[in-house]
Amino acid sequence: MRSPEPSLPAPARLVVVALLLAALTGGAVGVDGYGRARRLHMKNKVLEMFYHAYDNYMTYAFPHDELKPLTKSFTDSLSELGNLNLEHLPQDYNGSALTLVESLSSLVVLGNFTEFERGILCLSENLTFDVDARINLFECNIRLLGGLISAHLLAKDYSSHLKDGLYQDQLLHLAENLGNRFLPAFETPTGLPYAWINLKYGVMENETTETSTSGCGSLILEMGVLSRLTGDSRYEAAALRALRKLWSLRSSLNLVGTTLDVLTGKWIEYSSGIGAGVDSFYEYLIKAYILFGSDEYWDMFHSAYLAVQKYFRHGPWYHEADMRTGEATHWQLTSLQAFWPGLQTLLGDVAAANLSHREFYNVWQRFGVLPERYLLDYGILHPTEKYYPLRPEFAESTFYLYQATKDPWYLEVGETIIGSLNYYTKVDGGFASVRDVSTMKLEDHQHSFFLSETCKYLFLLYDDSFLRNQNYIFTTEGHPLPIRSTWHEKFPATHVPSNWTFVKDESQPIRVSALSSQVCPETVFQKSVGSPWESACHVPDVHASHRCRTDDDCGIEAVTCKKRTCSMAGYCGLWLVIY
């Protein structure tokens, strides 16, 4: 058994996170070879896209949840998430104004405080959660609760842009009311929450006990912030208990499955990857660490990330594998996987992020958009999952990579995305999802995340002024949450000699990687101070000569993420063992 890997003390890691976030989100537009007029033109095209979708929603769908752009009508999809039929909704149900809630933070990013004010007033007058409606906890959390909390924080931070006395914490009161309705879902023997809950009556009789890894492991950001804003610890405690329980159910390989039973804690689906049903679990571990500063989140993420790199990664792609054995199960690309390069960029593993991003871009160019599922082993579309519901993940990763590298090529990728969306999906009544990417036949649905994420990330790609004075992390639904020292369990003392943060810490260990140190070697240290730190998996050998006495003197290979071992001759390497 190998000894635990050394890591930077928590204060040091937190400061380097702040440095990386500053590199990713701070700073004015640099000279990158992409003309200012061209940048302004693309920014305006995104603005046109956003308001075409938003105005049509407000005209034809508000206060209902989402727009049906082909028929210029509405759908109350809050209770349809997961394919629940409309007949289950009460006749007087007017929707949750889901798209408006999701659009509020985007309006601030776009600088439209007049419409932001109007949105606050509309929700204050129309939104109620005291309805007999069965909703998906995960979707309601990331969309409604996350949207309300983010908009509340933005309303407080930008109060000078609002009319005096207009904002009286109305959105926070709505968020607290919604959070209270979530709590009965967590009343299980395991602490894992039910996937479905009735907003008015709680968990219904004979409710399904199956949930997903994302469904019970991606609640900590929104519910954690709600606890900090209200002073009520119940929300964060419930989400953290569920996350801890989920992590305790991992395999000996540090892998988790896709679905499990909330009453017994037994896994139902052992195969998993970085896509649907699992994706935001990984995302929220690292973002919870950045937002709240607890080593517990970091320790979970570090182990999980290395396991993903070891068992799922195959060149630039990530297949699915059995959590018990690590053996590959499904060789397929899913559109939700496109978030991964963005997450890797946030970590500083820019080379690996760029490699995967370019493969996603190749698939986008082949089909015009990104299909929901593509079979890598056959090189063909999945026979049934051929749709593209205006998903944001590829645009999100493009934004992160541009922020990290300032390579204008990513701005050109953004042009491709914008061109495809306008050419294939724009209709008179908004933007429609693609039902089949092989025919580009459209579906009558404009998802709320098109406004909360897709348009937001594309706008930030060409105008990042929103990010210049504040560090944010974005939830899995694209809602910005500010990084505040008062939310951290501990916050380090720092010294700022110029425009970057330096940690005075003589106890820093030698055997560190970009991952365990939370640095971005491509954009920060190699260019600033010539650091030799490499990509995320890499842990150097103890001795520069690669000489060793035991396996503990050997690190982890950067490319394969495999453990190096000590040979009989006393050198570290990836040695072939013959029995």
TITORLO-486057 format. One line per field, with one value per residue (C-alpha): x, y, z; residue number from 1. Coordinates in steps of 0.2 Angstrom, whole numbers. Example, Ala and Ser with C-alpha at 12.3 -4.5 7.8 and 13.67 -1.06 7.14 Angstrom:
2
c1: (62:68) .
c2: (-22:-5) .
c3: (39:36) .
n: (1:2) .
This chain:
579
c1: (0:7:8:-3:2:9:-1:0:-7:-25:-21:-8:-20:-33:-22:-17:-35:-38:-23:-30:-47:-40:-31:-46:-59:-49:-41:-46:-46:-29:-20:-24:-25:-43:-49:-60:-73:-74:-76:-90:-99:-99:-104:-119:-124:-125:-135:-147:-149:-152:-166:-174:-176:-180:-193:-202:-203:-209:-222:-229:-224:-222:-226:-226:-209:-202:-206:-212:-205:-212:-230:-227:-234:-228:-224:-224:-209:-204:-215:-211:-193:-191:-205:-220:-236:-245:-261:-252:-252:-267:-278:-274:-255:-247:-229:-214:-208:-193:-185:-186:-178:-164:-162:-160:-141:-139:-147:-134:-120:-127:-129:-147:-153:-169:-175:-167:-178:-193:-189:-188:-205:-213:-207:-212:-229:-232:-220:-227:-221:-237:-243:-248:-234:-221:-204:-187:-176:-160:-167:-177:-161:-149:-162:-174:-165:-148:-156:-165:-149:-138:-150:-152:-133:-131:-146:-136:-120:-127:-139:-133:-140:-157:-170:-169:-180:-185:-176:-180:-173:-189:-178:-170:-187:-193:-177:-179:-197:-191:-177:-189:-199:-184:-180:-192:-184:-168:-178:-172:-161:-146:-148:-148:-163:-177:-176:-194:-204:-221:-219:-234:-235:-217:-213:-228:-233:-225:-212:-198:-182:-170:-159:-143:-126:-128:-146:-139:-121:-124:-134:-120:-117:-135:-140:-123:-125:-143:-138:-125:-137:-151:-141:-151:-139:-151:-150:-131:-131:-143:-134:-117:-124:-130:-113:-103:-114:-113:-94:-93:-102:-88:-78:-61:-55:-63:-76:-95:-109:-123:-139:-143:-157:-160:-167:-153:-139:-136:-130:-142:-131:-113:-107:-103:-92:-91:-108:-126:-131:-113:-106:-110:-105:-87:-90:-97:-84:-70:-82:-87:-69:-66:-82:-81:-63:-65:-52:-65:-71:-53:-49:-64:-61:-43:-46:-61:-51:-36:-48:-57:-40:-35:-50:-61:-48:-43:-32:-43:-59:-68:-77:-88:-82:-88:-85:-81:-67:-63:-66:-73:-92:-98:-87:-97:-97:-111:-114:-114:-96:-91:-91:-75:-62:-69:-67:-49:-45:-51:-39:-25:-24:-25:-16:-28:-43:-37:-35:-53:-60:-53:-61:-78:-76:-72:-89:-98:-91:-96:-114:-116:-121:-116:-127:-133:-124:-111:-104:-85:-82:-93:-90:-109:-123:-133:-149:-161:-152:-148:-155:-147:-157:-147:-135:-121:-107:-96:-98:-94:-77:-73:-75:-64:-50:-50:-49:-35:-25:-31:-29:-40:-44:-57:-65:-66:-74:-87:-91:-94:-106:-115:-117:-124:-136:-143:-143:-151:-161:-167:-185:-198:-203:-186:-173:-179:-170:-164:-174:-162:-145:-144:-159:-159:-178:-183:-192:-204:-194:-183:-175:-172:-153:-151:-153:-145:-130:-128:-130:-121:-105:-105:-107:-93:-82:-82:-85:-79:-82:-94:-79:-66:-70:-76:-71:-86:-88:-103:-115:-119:-133:-122:-127:-113:-109:-96:-81:-81:-68:-82:-89:-72:-69:-52:-44:-25:-14:-7:6:3:19:12:-3:-2:-4:11:10:24:25:42:34:28:32:42:31:16:6:-4:-19:-14:-7:-22:-11:-13:5:0:-5:2:18:27:26:28:41:46:38:42:24:15:-2:-14:-10:8:17:36:48:56:73:77:89:74:84:73:74:55:39:36:50:41:27:13:15:8:0:-6:-10:-2:9:27:37:54:64:76:90:83:75:57:47:32:40:32:29:31:24) .
c2: (0:17:30:45:58:74:90:109:115:121:139:138:128:141:155:147:144:163:165:153:161:178:172:164:178:194:206:217:211:207:208:191:194:195:212:223:226:208:205:218:211:193:200:209:193:184:199:197:178:181:194:184:169:180:192:177:168:184:187:169:159:169:165:147:138:136:142:131:142:133:135:151:143:137:121:119:109:110:95:87:86:67:65:68:71:87:78:77:96:105:115:132:129:144:138:142:156:144:153:170:164:156:172:184:181:182:199:206:198:207:223:225:231:238:221:213:225:220:202:204:212:199:185:194:195:179:165:153:135:130:119:101:97:83:90:83:88:89:100:111:114:119:129:137:137:141:154:163:163:169:183:188:190:200:211:215:217:228:238:254:250:247:259:263:252:240:225:219:201:195:182:176:173:163:153:149:144:132:125:121:111:101:95:80:72:69:60:42:29:33:52:51:61:55:61:66:76:85:103:104:87:81:63:54:36:23:36:29:26:26:41:46:51:68:69:66:72:89:99:106:123:129:122:127:145:145:141:154:167:163:156:140:126:113:115:112:99:89:91:87:71:65:69:60:45:44:45:31:20:21:6:1:10:27:25:28:21:30:26:19:16:30:18:4:13:-1:3:-1:4:0:7:26:39:58:61:60:55:58:74:87:76:79:97:101:93:104:120:117:116:133:141:134:130:113:100:87:92:93:76:68:77:73:54:54:64:52:37:45:48:31:21:32:41:34:47:62:53:46:30:22:9:-3:5:-12:-18:-2:-12:-2:-4:9:18:33:52:61:80:82:76:92:101:91:102:117:108:103:121:127:114:119:104:114:102:88:100:107:89:84:100:99:81:88:102:89:81:98:102:85:86:105:104:91:76:69:52:47:29:30:12:12:30:33:42:33:26:35:49:60:76:92:102:118:112:124:112:114:133:133:124:135:150:143:138:155:163:152:154:169:159:168:151:148:164:157:141:152:160:142:138:155:152:134:140:154:144:128:132:150:151:166:161:159:145:127:111:99:82:73:80:69:78:94:92:103:100:113:116:130:125:137:133:141:158:154:145:144:162:168:158:164:182:180:173:190:202:197:214:206:195:209:215:199:180:169:150:145:132:118:128:143:154:164:163:175:168:176:174:174:158:149:138:145:158:161:176:182:194:203:209:214:207:189:181:173:161:162:144:136:119:117:99:94:81:91:91:105:96:95:112:120:130:133:129:134:152:157:149:143:161:170:161:146:133:115:109:99:92:86:68:70:67:68:55:60:61:70:56:44:33:24:11:8:11:26:35:34:46:45:46:62:54:38:42:25:23:21:8:4:-8:-21:-10:5:16:22:18:10:-8:-23:-36:-54:-68) .
c3: (0:-5:8:7:-5:3:-1:2:18:16:17:4:-8:-5:-10:-26:-30:-28:-40:-53:-52:-54:-70:-76:-73:-70:-81:-96:-114:-119:-136:-143:-162:-162:-168:-156:-170:-173:-154:-153:-168:-160:-143:-151:-160:-143:-136:-151:-148:-129:-132:-146:-134:-119:-127:-134:-118:-109:-123:-125:-110:-94:-80:-85:-85:-103:-121:-135:-149:-164:-158:-148:-132:-116:-106:-87:-87:-69:-66:-82:-79:-80:-92:-80:-89:-88:-82:-64:-62:-54:-65:-57:-58:-67:-68:-58:-71:-72:-87:-79:-63:-74:-84:-69:-67:-86:-86:-74:-84:-99:-89:-91:-73:-79:-85:-69:-58:-68:-66:-47:-46:-58:-47:-31:-37:-47:-39:-26:-22:-12:-26:-27:-40:-40:-45:-47:-33:-42:-57:-45:-34:-48:-58:-46:-30:-38:-49:-34:-23:-37:-41:-23:-21:-37:-32:-15:-24:-38:-26:-33:-50:-43:-38:-19:-9:-23:-17:1:0:-10:-19:-3:5:-10:-9:9:6:-7:3:17:5:0:17:19:4:15:28:24:33:23:22:3:-3:-14:-32:-33:-20:-20:-16:-5:3:3:-1:-8:-5:-16:-22:-32:-21:-36:-38:-47:-41:-47:-39:-22:-24:-32:-19:-8:-17:-18:-1:7:2:7:25:25:19:31:46:45:45:41:22:21:34:24:8:16:25:8:0:14:13:-6:-5:8:-5:-18:-23:-18:-35:-29:-42:-40:-50:-59:-49:-32:-19:-6:7:6:-1:-13:-31:-45:-60:-58:-74:-74:-82:-82:-92:-88:-70:-63:-71:-58:-44:-49:-53:-36:-26:-33:-33:-15:-10:-19:-12:6:9:17:15:15:-2:-9:-2:-10:-27:-28:-26:-38:-51:-51:-52:-67:-76:-73:-77:-89:-99:-116:-125:-127:-124:-108:-109:-96:-84:-70:-53:-46:-59:-69:-85:-99:-102:-115:-127:-131:-131:-123:-125:-106:-105:-114:-97:-92:-102:-92:-76:-80:-85:-68:-61:-72:-82:-98:-110:-106:-107:-124:-131:-126:-131:-149:-151:-146:-158:-172:-168:-168:-185:-192:-187:-185:-167:-153:-153:-136:-138:-151:-151:-151:-155:-171:-176:-178:-169:-156:-164:-153:-144:-159:-152:-147:-134:-135:-122:-115:-110:-125:-125:-106:-109:-124:-112:-98:-111:-118:-101:-97:-113:-122:-138:-151:-159:-145:-150:-168:-160:-152:-169:-175:-161:-163:-182:-179:-167:-178:-193:-187:-172:-173:-177:-177:-159:-151:-152:-154:-149:-163:-162:-174:-179:-194:-202:-191:-188:-174:-158:-150:-134:-128:-112:-99:-98:-115:-107:-90:-98:-117:-120:-104:-108:-126:-120:-108:-121:-130:-115:-98:-89:-77:-70:-68:-50:-42:-42:-45:-47:-58:-53:-65:-71:-74:-60:-53:-34:-27:-18:-1:13:26:19:21:35:36:25:23:26:9:2:-14:-21:-38:-48:-41:-24:-16:-1:12:17:19:23:6:0:-15:-22:-28:-44:-53:-46:-28:-28:-37:-50:-68:-75:-93:-88:-71:-65:-80:-87:-71:-61:-71:-60:-66:-61:-74:-78:-65:-63:-62:-46:-48:-41:-25:-32:-48:-53:-52:-41:-28:-14:-12:-22:-11:-19:-36:-42:-54:-73:-81:-97:-91:-72:-68:-52:-56:-46:-41:-51:-44:-51:-41:-54:-55:-70:-78:-77:-85:-71:-77:-66) .
n: (1:2:3:4:5:6:7:8:9:10:11:12:13:14:15:16:17:18:19:20:21:22:23:24:25:26:27:28:29:30:31:32:33:34:35:36:37:38:39:40:41:42:43:44:45:46:47:48:49:50:51:52:53:54:55:56:57:58:59:60:61:62:63:64:65:66:67:68:69:70:71:72:73:74:75:76:77:78:79:80:81:82:83:84:85:86:87:88:89:90:91:92:93:94:95:96:97:98:99:100:101:102:103:104:105:106:107:108:109:110:111:112:113:114:115:116:117:118:119:120:121:122:123:124:125:126:127:128:129:130:131:132:133:134:135:136:137:138:139:140:141:142:143:144:145:146:147:148:149:150:151:152:153:154:155:156:157:158:159:160:161:162:163:164:165:166:167:168:169:170:171:172:173:174:175:176:177:178:179:180:181:182:183:184:185:186:187:188:189:190:191:192:193:194:195:196:197:198:199:200:201:202:203:204:205:206:207:208:209:210:211:212:213:214:215:216:217:218:219:220:221:222:223:224:225:226:227:228:229:230:231:232:233:234:235:236:237:238:239:240:241:242:243:244:245:246:247:248:249:250:251:252:253:254:255:256:257:258:259:260:261:262:263:264:265:266:267:268:269:270:271:272:273:274:275:276:277:278:279:280:281:282:283:284:285:286:287:288:289:290:291:292:293:294:295:296:297:298:299:300:301:302:303:304:305:306:307:308:309:310:311:312:313:314:315:316:317:318:319:320:321:322:323:324:325:326:327:328:329:330:331:332:333:334:335:336:337:338:339:340:341:342:343:344:345:346:347:348:349:350:351:352:353:354:355:356:357:358:359:360:361:362:363:364:365:366:367:368:369:370:371:372:373:374:375:376:377:378:379:380:381:382:383:384:385:386:387:388:389:390:391:392:393:394:395:396:397:398:399:400:401:402:403:404:405:406:407:408:409:410:411:412:413:414:415:416:417:418:419:420:421:422:423:424:425:426:427:428:429:430:431:432:433:434:435:436:437:438:439:440:441:442:443:444:445:446:447:448:449:450:451:452:453:454:455:456:457:458:459:460:461:462:463:464:465:466:467:468:469:470:471:472:473:474:475:476:477:478:479:480:481:482:483:484:485:486:487:488:489:490:491:492:493:494:495:496:497:498:499:500:501:502:503:504:505:506:507:508:509:510:511:512:513:514:515:516:517:518:519:520:521:522:523:524:525:526:527:528:529:530:531:532:533:534:535:536:537:538:539:540:541:542:543:544:545:546:547:548:549:550:551:552:553:554:555:556:557:558:559:560:561:562:563:564:565:566:567:568:569:570:571:572:573:574:575:576:577:578:579) .
